């Protein structure tokens, strides 16, 4: 798809090429220049795929993905005036002897007032569109769910219904889903595009429904299907209606003679309709005697001449003797001249055995009139036709003649000739659905009437359209004629509602009864704009908050692609108090959102660590950490992690219980790991900085004041911002909060560069994700692990006696700690050397327990700064029945240094 701009009407290269689509011609021009004004005459022409689009249609014609669009400067006065030669050639001075490029060309093209040249060019008022949009749900997609306080673009729960309330007012009903659950909508922030509802006055009204509330009192709840085949086409907002020929239907039970490819009537007083012409198609049902047999299973077998009709083909039967035989039947089996038939897939019932006269024809067979044979005595009367045979819409080139002889037959106009001049037929509702009510929208884009001395007067003959409908697959049409009689330049629209009496799947066609005038002074264009069918609908929506909206078209509502209904709302969810859930209330809290997701998965209260969430909720509220977002897709784990991320937390499963873990500053070390309970030496690896690493973080978030995407950059001293790590932060709507999370990420990148890995027996199952643990290794100059052998309490300070000598370093402060019987770390305390390297003096309280029935305590010793490697466990993975693998990263308090700071402006 390309949009090309030319600065001349002559053959030339475009001065600018664009690749936009999905918007109307008018919207595209508005996006290029602020000087565009709607009018019937423009200084630029628009052609789509080679066809000129009139300026008054630019607001309705959508540029498709595969369309080729050309804008060209035209002689001043507009496209219509130029080609009709009215007023000579007054060229635009902006383009005389100059070549403009790109944006300048577009600005100059549009920056000329439209000329009103009298006559038809003086367009009256246009119908303001009742135009609003919403999100369309995708099959299989979950309903987007609101959490916290966030902007919401609701989803359709059924197709919106547009209709003409009167000839100059279009209205639209829309039924929308806001969110599962309950929410508090801020009525002042209900908007159509960027315009608050409050500024649209009586042009818009709405009603919000709680989950499960009856919605049947609002007309927007009705489910109207819009047939996709009827609507805007290139150059118009609907299908332009033409006049169909009103042709004679045909002859019943007439005797024919057959010769070669010709048929003739045998009676001197019977003739074919004189309005049938070459190119029309006719159908011939020949009369024959058919023998009917019916077995015990209601299987009907017919014996007769079926020509080349075979299994799977349809035959049409008509009989005055056997009423059940009237209709279209499918050949289920064929054996010579015998066929068995079914109807709608089921055996036929009620048939009587015997021999009956029937008019029969293959349903997909018709004949084209190639020549007309007139009576030699009366040249104005049609005696016969020369024909070509068609089967399934294609010419049967192998056919050359009938079999000869005479016989009685029905001869009638085939459907394809009956459809001459009709728009359609189109199915009004989807397969498998039925309706008893349909609507037809027609639109008069020029107004209507005869322009006489700059006034518009009614036509001498009133304009009429004909609407026909029938059950899909049947042969009989029902008809309704509507008269449209006006005298105005104003655009007009009409909605005609038809009650079909019974639920069917209708197909509908429309045509003009009176032909469209080609006179320049006549305003006489009629377009079929919409075909709608009312389908069954629900009257309440359990579990979701919905909103019904009615919009009436005014000049305040433009036909723009950004006319999306939007609102700001806050979700209602239970809180947590005393380890239990409380009543629903408006909340932006992280903990209530996390609990809701867990319970929506089927987790019971005792499977959720409500106590930990309540504790964290207090911290998050004190810090102002919230989660505000609409979650539309992804897994439940993704949703839970997204919710917890603004609180520097993530979800874990601990013994089957959903438990949040917050990554924050730590002071209390947990389960220690040393060579005494490791199965292999501790593995340590350091990741050195690489040239391709980011040296800054750019955070993308949504601002809660403007609801637009904003970015903020996060740097540490020394960062140059040459390569930025991009972080899309859903759920955060505050600049400071976004910066804090970005700085946490940047600090983690710089200060968490050590990775540890080791294996234990089952000890590591006592730790959890992000457990803050000390890791002890036997590297000289670092920590030392040993086993406690005895405790000497005879002195003023207890003395621990271990099984290995300690490495006492001169001038260094030393500490000691131990692992208690529960596996937890106790200590450390300042330590000094006893009488030997095996003795450690320290004010240990409480003293470790020594018992022959228990494993002796592990003792950890070293300098105060290097006795262990503080770490956060990042992965625990069982490896067989008696071994557990552990991965951890180094703990560094500098990671949290900006958690309570604010960005510099």
N, C-alpha and C positions, 0 to 999 in steps of 0.2 A: 504494500500500500504506500502510495506517495501523494503528497500535496505539493504541486508545483505552482510557483508564482511567476507570471510573465509581465513585462512592462510594455507589451505591445500585443495587438491582435494579429500581427503578421507571424509567419513561421519564424521561430527563434528558439534559443536555448533559455531555460528558466533562469531567473536571477536568484531564486532561492528554492530549496527543496526541503520539505518537512516529512516526518514519518509519524504522524499522529492519527488516532482513530478513536472511535467510541463516543464521540461527542457530536452535537449537531453542527451544521455549517456555521450557524450564527454564534454558537458558543466558541467555536475555534477562532472566528474573526475577533470576537470580544477579547479573547486571550492574547491576541496579537496587537491590538490597537484600542485605545480607550475612546477613539473618535467615531467608532461605528455607531450608526443609528438605524433602527429598523425602518424600512420603507419599501414601496413597490418599485422604485427606481434607484439603481445603484451605479456608481461609476466603474464597477468591476463585474464581470460575468463569472459565474461558477458553473463548471461542467463536471459531472460525475460519470465516469465511464463513457464519455463522449456525448452525454445527453445534458442539455442546458437545464439547470434548476432555477426556477423563477425566484426572485428575491423574497417574495412573501412566503415562500416555502422553506427558506433557509432555517427558520426556527424549529422546523419539524423533521427535516431530513438529517438522518444520522450517518456520519461517515463510517463506513464499514471497514473491517480489517483488510479486505481485498480490493477496496475501491481505489481508483485512480482519479484524483481531483485536480482540476486546473482552474486557477484564477487568472483572468486576463483583463487588462484595461480595455474599456470600450469607449467609443465616441460619447461625449457628454449627452445625457438624456436617457441613458439606460439601454439595456439589451433590447427590450421590446421596441422602443422608439427607433433605434438604429436600423433594425432589420425591416421595419415597416416604412422607413424612409421619411418619417414625419419630421418636418422642421429642418431638413438638411443635415449637414455634418458640422457640429460644433465640438471641436476636439478639446479635451482637457488640457489646459495650459501647463499643468504639472508635468505632463509627459512630452510636450512638444520639444523635439530635438534633444531629449535627454534620456539617459538610461539609469534608472534607480535600481538599487540592489537591496535584497533582504528586507529587514524591518522597515527601512525608509520607504521601500516600495509599497509595503502594506499600509503604512500610515498614510501615504499620499493617496492610495487607492480609496481609502475610506473617508479621508478628511475633506469631503465635499458634501454640502447639503443635498439631500434628495430633492429632485424636482417633482412638483405636482403638475402634470401636464393636462389636466382636465380629462373628461370622458372616463373610461374605465380605470385609468391610472389613479383616480382619486379614491383610494381605498377607505372604507369606513372603519369603524372600530372593530378591533379583533377580539375574539373570545379569549379572555384570560384563562390560562390553563389551571386546572386544579391538580397541581403536579407535586407530589411528594414521593419520596423513595425510602426503602428500608432494605435491610439485608434479607437475602433469600436463603433459607436453610438448605443444606445439602443432605441428600439421602444418606442415612447412616451416621450423620454427625450429631454429637451431643448438643444439647441446648446450651448456649453460652451462659455462664453463671457469674453474676455480679458478687464481688467481695469488697468490703470497705465502701469508700465513696469514690465513684468513678463515672466518667461519661459513658453513656450507653447508646448505641445505635440499634434500636430494637429490630427483631426479625419478624417477617411476615408469618402469621399462622394460617392464612389463606391468601388467595390472590386478591389484590385490591380491586375494587369496583369503581370505575369511572362511569358517569352518566350525565346527561344534560337535564338539569333540574327545570330549566326553561330554555327557550331558543337562544338565549345569550349568556347562560350561566352553566358552567360545567362544575360538577361536584365529584368528590371522591371519598369513598369509605375505605378505611384501612384498619385491620385488626392485627395487633402487634403483641409479641411476647417480650417482656422486659427482662425477666430472670426467673429461674426456679426459686421457689421460696418467696418470702415477703421482703419488701423494701420500702424506704421512705423517699418519695420522689420530691425533688425541689421544684415546685411549680414555676418559680421565677426563671428556672433554667431549662424549661421545655422550649425547644427551638425547632424551626424548619430551616435547615441550613444554618445560617448565622443570624436569623431573625427570630427573636422571642415570640412565642405564641401571643403574648400580651399585646404586641404591637400589630397583630393582624386582626384584632377586633372580632367582629362576627364572622369573619371569613374562615375561622377555624374553631373547632370545639373538640373536646376530648373527654373521656371518662376512663378512670383507672379501676381495674377489678382485682380484688384479692384472690388468691388461689382458691379454686373451687366455686367462686361466686357465679351466679347466673348471669350470662352475658346476652341472653336472647332479647332483652329489651332494646338493644342498640342495633341499628341496621348493619353496622360493620361486621357483625358476627356471621352474616350470611356468606356462604361459600360460592362465589361466582367464578366459573372457569372462563378464561379468555381464549378463544380459538386463535392460535398463533398465525394462522394463514391470513387473517383479516387484520389490517393495520397499515402503518405507514409504508409507502413505497417510494422509490426514487422520484422526487419531484412532487410528492403529495403526502398528505397525512392519512390517506386511506386509498381504497381501490376505487378508481374513477368509474362511475356507473355509465353504462351505455344502454341504448334501447334494444331490446330483443325483438325478433320477428314473431309476430303472432300467427302461427301456421296452423293449418287444418291438421287434425289428428290422424285421419285416415278412414278406411272402409272396413266394415265388419261383414264377414260371410259373403264375400263377393266371388263370383266364378271367374277364374283366370284361365287363359291359355298360355302355355309355355313353349317357347321356340328359341333355340340357341340361348343367347343371354338375355332374351327379352320376355317381358310379361305384358299381357293385354287383357282388358276386360272383354267379356264375351257378350254382354248385353248392350244393346244400342242406346239404352237410357241411363247407363251407369258409367261415370267417368272418374278419373283420379283428380284429387284437388289441384286446382290451377295455380296455387301459390307455392307448390313444391318446385324446386329449381335444380339445375345441374349442381352436383356437389353435395346435395342433401342426402341423408342416409335414411333408408326405410328398412322395416323388418317384415318378414313374411311368415305367418303361421298357417301351415297347410292343414286342411281338415282331412282326417282319416278315421277309419274304424279301428278302435283299440280294444283288445280283449284284456279284461282285468281278472287276475287270480289273486286270492288272499289265503295264506296258510294260517295255521293255528297260532303262530307267533306274530300275527299282523304284518307279515312280510308281503308287500304288494309287488306282484310281477305284472308288467305290461307287455303285451305282444303287439308290435306294429313296426312301421318303417321309421328308423331313427337316423338314417343317413350315416354320417361319419361321427356322430356324437358317441363318446366312449365313457368308460368308467372315470369318474371325477368331473365330468362335464355336467352343466346344469341344463335342464329342459324346462320350457314354459308350456303349461297346459291350460286350455280353456274348454269347458264343457257346459252346455246348457242342460245336460241330462244328469250329470253327476257333479253336484256342487263341490264335493271334497277334492275334485281334480283341478280346481282353479288355483293356480299358484306356480311357484318355481320349485323344482325338485332336483335333487342330486342323484345321478346314476351311481348306484352302489355296486352293481355287477351287471355284466352284459354277456349274453350267450346267443349269438345270431340275432334274431329279431326280438328276443326277450330281454327285458331289463328289469332289475329290482331298484326301487327308489327309496330314498329317505329324505326327511326335511329337518333342517337344523340339527342334523346328526342323529335324529331319532326316527324309529319306524313311523309311518303314517297310519292313522287310525280312521275308522268310520267308513272305509271304502266298501262298495258293493260289488260282488262279482258279476260279470256279464260282459256284453259287447256294447261300447258306447262311441258316439261320434265326439272326437276331440280335435281342437285346433292345437297343433304342436309345432314347436320350433326349438332349435338349439339356442340357448339364451345368449351366447356370445357371438352369434351370427347376425350380420346385417349386410345390406347391399347399398352401394353408392349409385346414385343416379348419374349416369354418364351421358345419356341422350334422352330426349323427350319425344314421344310419338303422339302426334295430333290426329284427331279424326279427319279423314279426307273430306267429309261432307261439312263438318263444322270445325274449322281450323283453330278456333279458340278453345276447344275442349280437348283434354288430355286423355288419350286412349291407352297409352302404355309407356314403358320405359326400357331403355337399354341399361344393363346393370353390370357392376363388378362386385364380386363376393369378398367380404371381409370377415375374418374370424379373430376374436380377441383383439380387435382394433387394428390388425394388420391385414393387408390385402393377400388373398389366397390366389397367387399367380398361377397355380396349377388348375384352377377352375376356369372353364370356358363356356359352359352351357348347362341349362336345366335338362332334365330327362325328357321333356316334351309332354304333350297331352294337355288335358284340362283338369281342373279341380277347384274346389272352394277353398278360400283362405281369408284370414284377416291380414290386411296390409295397413301398417301404421307407421308414423314417423318415429325413427329410432331416437334414443336418448341424446345422442351426440348432436342431432339437428335441433331437438327441443331446447338444448342448452345454448343455442346461438344468442349472443347478447347478454347472457347471464354471467354474473360474477359468482363463482362457485359451481357446484355445491361444495360446502365445507362441513365437516362434522362439527357439531356444536359442543360436544363433550367427549372426553377420552373414552377409549375402548373399555368396556366393562361398566360404564356409568350410564345412567339415564337421567332425564330431567323432564319436568312438565312446564317449565318456564324458561323462556329465552328472551334476550334483548338484542335489538339491532340499533347501533348508533350510526347516524348519517351526519355529514358535515358539509356545509356550503361555504367554501373558503373565500368566495368573492361576494357573498351576499346573494341576493336574488332580485331579478326584475329587469325592466327595459329602461336604459338611460335615455331620457328625453329632455333636451334643453337643460342638461346638468341636474335633472331630477330623475328619480327612479320611480317608475310606475309599474304596476303589476303586468304580467304577461296576459295576453288575450285568452290563452288557454292555460289552465292550471297545470302545474307540473305534478306528476305522480310517479311513485316508485312501487314496484311489486315485490313482495317477499313471499317466497314459497318454501315449504318444509315438508318433510316426510320422514317416516321411520327408515333408518339406514337399511337398504336392501329391498325396501318395498318399491312399488311402481307408481303409486298414486300420490300426487302432490296436493297439499292444501295451500291456499293462497290468501293473501291479504294485501290490499292496495291502500297506500297512504298518500294524501294530497298535501303538497307543500306549496303554499301560496303566500308570497311576501313581496314587499317592495322596499328594499334597503340595500345600502352598500355594506352594512355590518355583517360580519361573519355570523353564521347561524349553525346551530347544532340541535339535533333531535334524537331522543331515545324512545324507541317503540318497544314496549313489552308485550310479549305474546304468551297467552296461556294455552298450552297445547292440549289441555283436557286430560291427558294421561301421560304417564312417565314412559318416554321412549328415548332412543339415542337418535336425535334428529340430525339430518343433513339439511343445510339451508342454502338458498341461492337468492340473489337480489338483482334486479335490473330496473332500468327506467321504463316507464310506460310511454311517456312523451320523450321524443328525441332531444338531445342537447343541441341548442342553437349554436351556429357558427358565426353569428353576427357579432361584430366587435362591440356593439352597444348593448349586448345582452350579458347579464350576469347569470350564468345558468349551469355552473359546474356543481355536481353532486358526487360526494365520495362516501363509500361504505367504510366507516371508520372502525367498527368493532362488532364482534359477534360474541355474546356471552350466554352462558347457561348456568342456572342456579342448581347447585348440587346439594345433597344432604350435608348437614353441618352439625357440629357439636354445640351445646349450649353452655358448657362450662369447661374450664381447663384446670384440672386438679394439679396442685403442686406448683403452679407457676403464676406469677403476676402478669396480667395482660393489660393492654390499653387500646381502646377504640378511638379512632380519630376520624373526623369529618372535615374535609377541606372544600371550600367554595372558591372557585377561581376569581381572583381580582388582579388588578395591575400591580399589587404588592407582591404577588407570587409569580416569579419568572419560571420559564421552562428551562431550568438549569440542571445539569447533572449532579450538582452538589445540594439539591433540595432534599437532603436526607433528614428525617426526623431524628432528633437526638435529645437526650435529657441527662441530668445528673441525679444520681440516687445513692442512698446509703443502705446497705444490706442490714436486715434484722436477723440476728443469730443469738442463740443462748450464750451466756457468759459462764464463767467458772467461779465458784465460791465454796470454800470448805470442802474441796475435792469433789463437788457435784455440780451438775449443770443447772443454770438459773433460767428464768423466763427470757424469751426473745426480746431484744432491744436493738436499736440502731448502733452499729459498732464498726470501727475500722480496725479492730484488734487482730493481731496475728493468731493468737491462741484460739479464739472462737472459730476463725476460718479453718485452722488446721483440724480442730475437733470435728467440724462439719464434714470435711472431706473424709476423715476416718470413718465417721458414722455412716456416710453415704455408701461406703464400701461394705457395710454390714458389721463393723466392729462394735462390740458392746462396750459399755463404760469401763468395765474391768479389764478390757483389752487395750485401753488407752491410758497412758500415764498422766492422768488428770492433775495429780499433785505437782509433778514437774512442770506441766504446762501452766498451772496456776502460779507457781513461783516465777517462771519466766515471764508470764503475763504482767506481773507487777513490775518487773524490771523494764519490760518493753514499754509499758505505759509511762513509767517515769522518764524514759528516754525519748518518748514521742515516736517510737518505732511502730509503723502501721503497714498494713497490706491493702492496697487499693488497686483493683484490676478486674477485668472481665476475662475469665478463662473459657476459651472456646474449644480447645482440643488438647491432645496429649494424654499421657497416662496419669493415673492417680499419684504415682510416685513423683512424676514431674510436677504435678500440681502442688503436692505437699512441699517439695523442695523450693518451689517458687514462692509459696506462702511464707516459709520460714526464713528465706534468704534475707529479707530486710532486717530481720532480727539477728543476723550473723549465726543462723542455726540451720540444721538439717535434720531429716528424719532417720531414725534407726529402728530396728526391731530387736528388742532385748527380751529374750525368753518368750517370744510371741506377743509382746506388748509394744505398741507404737510409742516410741519415746523420742522427744526432741532433744537434740544435743546442741548447745550453743558454744561456738568457738570464741572464748573471751579470755581475759587475763586470769591466770591461775596462781594459787599460792600453796595449795595442799597437794603434794605428790601422792600418787596412789600405788598400786601394785608394783614392786620393784622387780627387775629382771637382771640377772647376773650370770656368770659362768656356772654358778651353783645350781641354777634351774634352766639353763639353756642346754640344748642338745648338741650345739655346735657353736664355734666362736661367733661373736657379734660381727656382722658385716656393716661397714660404714662406707658411704660414698658421697662425694661432694661434687655438685654440678657447678662448674666454672662458668662465668659469663661468656656468652658467645656473641659475635658481632651481629647476628641476625635477631637477637632477642629484642623485645620491645623495651623502650626506655620511657615509658609513660602509658597511661590508661585513659581512653576516651569513653566516657559513660553516656549512653543514650537513655533518656527517660522521658516520661510525659509530664508536662507541667500542669498542675492542678488549677491554675488560673486561666490559662488559654487553651488547655487540652491539645496542645501541639507538642511535637517531638522536639526536645531540646538536648543539647550535649554540654558536657562539662569535662575539662581535662584535668587529670590528676598527675602531679609530678613530685618527685623527691629531689633533694639537692643533687645537682650533677646531671639530671635528666635534660636532654636537649629536645625531646619530642620528635626525633627523626622518624621513628617507627612506633606507632601507637597500637596498643592492645585494645580492640574494640569490645565493649561490654554493653549488651542490650539489657536494660534493667527493667523488667516488667514488675509492676506492683509498687513502685516507688514514684511518688508525684511531687517530691520536695527536693530542691536543688542541693541543700546541705546534706540531706540523707543520701542522695545519689553520690555526692562527692565523698562522703565517709566510706561508702561501700567501695568506691573506686580506689580510694587511698588504701583501704585494707587489702585490696587485691594487689596494688602496686607494692606495698610493703611486704606482702607475702612473697612476691616474686623476688624481691631483693634479699630478704632475711631468712627465708626458708629454703635453704639450698643443700642441707644434709638429709640423706635418706638412710634409715637403719632397717636391717632385716635380720631375723633370727627365728629359731624354732624352739619350742618347749614341748614338754609332754602335754598335760592338760591344764597347766597353770594359766596359760594365756586366755582360757575361757572365762577367767574371772575378770578380765578387762573388757571394755566396750570401745566403740568408736569414739575417738578423741579423748580417750583416757590419758591423763597427764601422769607419765610414769618416769622413774629414773632408770637409765640403762647403765650398767656397770661393766667395764671391760678390764682386762689385765694388762693394759698398756702401761709401761713404766711411766711414772710421773702423773698418772691419772688414778682412778679408783682401784680398790682392791677388795675382793669378796672372799669371805672365809666362813667357817662354821664355828659357832660358839661351843666351847668345851666346858667352861666353868665360869662361875661368878664369885668374886671375892668381895665380901661386904664388911670385912674386918676394919677397913680404914674409913676415914671420913668420907671418901668418895668411892663409889663402887668401881671395881676393876673387872673388865671383861677379858677372859683368856680365850684366845682363838687358836685354830689349828694351823695357821700359817703365819710367818713373820710379816709384820707390817713395814712398809717403806716410809720411814720417818725422814722428812726433808728439812734440813736446817733452814731456819728463817721463815718457815711457812706455818700458817695456821691450819690445824687439822680438825676434822669432824668425824663422827661415827654415827651410824644408824643401824637399825636391824629390821628384819621382817618378822612380824608376829605370827601366831599360829593360824590366823585368818588370811594370811598372805598380804596384809597391808604393811605399808612402811611406817615405822615409828622413828622419830628423830628428823633431822640430825641434831647432835649436840657437840659443843666444842670438846676436843679430846687431847689428851697428853700421854706421853709414853710412860709405861710402868718400869719395872725392873728389867724387863727384856722386851725384844721386838714383838713378842706374842701377847703382851699385856697392854690394854688400852684403858686409861683412867678417864671416866666421863660421868657427869651427873645424870645418868640415864634414869628416866622416870616415865612410865613404869619400867621395872626391870623385866627382861625377857624371861619366859617360862622355859625351864629345862625339865624334861620328863623322859624316862626311858621308853615310854609308850608313844612318843611323838617325835617327829623329825626335829633335830636341833635347829634353833634359829640361825638364819644367815645374817652375818655381820658385814656392813659396808663401811669402808674406811678410805680416807683420802684427804687432799687439801680442800679447804673450804670452797674454792672456786672450781675445782676439777674432780670432785669425788664421784660425779655421775654425769651422764649426758641427759639433760631434761628433754623429753620427747612427747609428742602427741601421736597416739596410735591411729593409723589411717586404714588399716586392713587387718582382719583376723580371719584366717582361712584354715579350717580343719584339714589335715592331710592324713587320711586313714583314721583308725580308731584311737591311736595313742599319741598323735603328734599334731601340733598346731603351728602354722606359720604366721608370722607377725611382720607387718611393715609399719614403719613410723617415720615421722619427720621431726626435725629439731624444733623445740619450743624457743621462741625469742620474743621477749616482751615488747620489742620495738614494733612488732606487727600491729599492735593495738594502740599505738601512740596517737592516732588521729580519730579514734572512735568518738570522741566528744568535742572535736574541733570543728571549725567552720572554714569554708574556702575563702581565700583572699579575693576580693573583687578587683 
